[in-house]
Every structure is written in structure tokens, then in C-alpha cells.
Amino acid sequence: MDERPAGVDGKVIMTAGEVQAVLHALLKAGIHVVALHNHMLDAQPPYYVVHFWGKGAAVGLARGSGICLTRRLKAATARIERQQDIFHQFLRTSDERCRQRTRRP
């Protein structure tokens, strides 16, 4: 393992439901959260930006920031899948309503 000192900094943009998982991953890896904020007050859904930095062993920082991004990706994927499920349910309901209207008595 590479124990040379290294540094990492960056930012991650996420929805409100993803904030806790990302913050937990960063803090668990010893990466400091510098700021958490949003830019657009009325955006729906609201998006948040977390700024972070850390210093330590290169491998640990890489692993910690990788876990952060993996959790962010999993949360985003789950959100997209929920939206797809809602959309498909809407299509099935709409299709059934159309069939009911076009049936002859």
C-alpha cells in the first residue's frame, strides 16, 4: 500500500436525500467537510453542494473519496429508478383509462 502523504479537495453536488450518505462517507474517511450550501433557493428538487478537503495517505484519501462518489451514484440511481417506476405506473393507468373510454357498451 502507498502510504505517501497526499491531499484531496473538491465538491460534490447532490439532492437533499443524498446529503447524509455523502457526508458520512467523507467524514468516516477523515476528509473534512468545508461547506454545505445551495445556490438556487427555489430549485425543485433542491440541490446541495458540499466542499471538502483532506490530507493523509494517498490510498486512504482515494478510497474515502471513491466511497463518497459511489454512495452519491447509488442514491442518484435509486432516485431515477423510483421516478421511472412512477412514470411507468402513470403510463399503465393512462393506457387503461383510454381502453375503458374506447370500449363499446
VENZI-V652734 format. One record per residue. N is the residue number from 1. RES is the residue in one small letter. PSI is psi in radians with two decimals (999 if undefined). OMEGA is omega as a letter, one per 30 degrees, with the letter a starting at -180 (none if undefined). Layout:
# VENZI-V652734
N:RES:PSI:OMEGA, N:RES:PSI:OMEGA
This chain:
# VENZI-V652734
1:m:2.51:a, 2:d:1.97:a, 3:e:0.20:l, 4:r:2.53:l, 5:p:2.54:a, 6:a:3.02:l, 7:g:2.67:l, 8:v:2.48:l, 9:d:2.76:a, 10:g:-2.88:l, 11:k:2.65:l, 12:v:2.38:l, 13:i:2.33:a, 14:m:2.93:l, 15:t:2.94:a, 16:a:-0.67:a, 17:g:-0.25:a, 18:e:-0.19:a, 19:v:-0.86:a, 20:q:-0.76:a, 21:a:-0.71:a, 22:v:-0.81:l, 23:l:-0.74:l, 24:h:-0.79:a, 25:a:-0.74:l, 26:l:-0.87:a, 27:l:-0.67:l, 28:k:-0.55:l, 29:a:0.03:a, 30:g:0.32:l, 31:i:2.26:a, 32:h:2.35:l, 33:v:2.08:a, 34:v:-0.71:a, 35:a:2.63:l, 36:l:2.14:a, 37:h:3.03:l, 38:n:2.82:a, 39:h:-0.61:a, 40:m:1.98:a, 41:l:-0.62:a, 42:d:0.23:a, 43:a:2.45:l, 44:q:2.11:f, 45:p:2.76:l, 46:p:2.38:l, 47:y:2.46:a, 48:y:2.63:l, 49:v:2.25:l, 50:v:2.25:l, 51:h:2.42:a, 52:f:2.81:l, 53:w:2.71:l, 54:g:2.80:l, 55:k:2.57:a, 56:g:-2.72:l, 57:a:2.38:a, 58:a:-0.76:a, 59:v:-0.76:l, 60:g:-0.73:l, 61:l:-0.73:l, 62:a:-0.76:l, 63:r:-0.79:a, 64:g:-0.78:l, 65:s:-0.56:l, 66:g:-0.73:l, 67:i:-0.71:l, 68:c:-0.86:a, 69:l:-0.61:l, 70:t:-0.76:l, 71:r:-0.68:l, 72:r:-0.76:l, 73:l:-0.74:l, 74:k:-0.74:l, 75:a:-0.73:l, 76:a:-0.71:l, 77:t:-0.76:l, 78:a:-0.71:l, 79:r:-0.75:l, 80:i:-0.73:l, 81:e:-0.70:l, 82:r:-0.72:l, 83:q:-0.67:l, 84:q:-0.72:l, 85:d:-0.77:l, 86:i:-0.76:a, 87:f:-0.76:a, 88:h:-0.65:l, 89:q:-0.71:l, 90:f:-0.78:l, 91:l:-0.75:l, 92:r:-0.75:l, 93:t:-0.78:l, 94:s:-0.74:l, 95:d:-0.75:l, 96:e:-0.70:l, 97:r:-0.70:l, 98:c:-0.73:l, 99:r:-0.72:a, 100:q:-0.65:a, 101:r:-0.53:a, 102:t:-0.11:l, 103:r:2.47:l, 104:r:2.44:a, 105:p:999:none
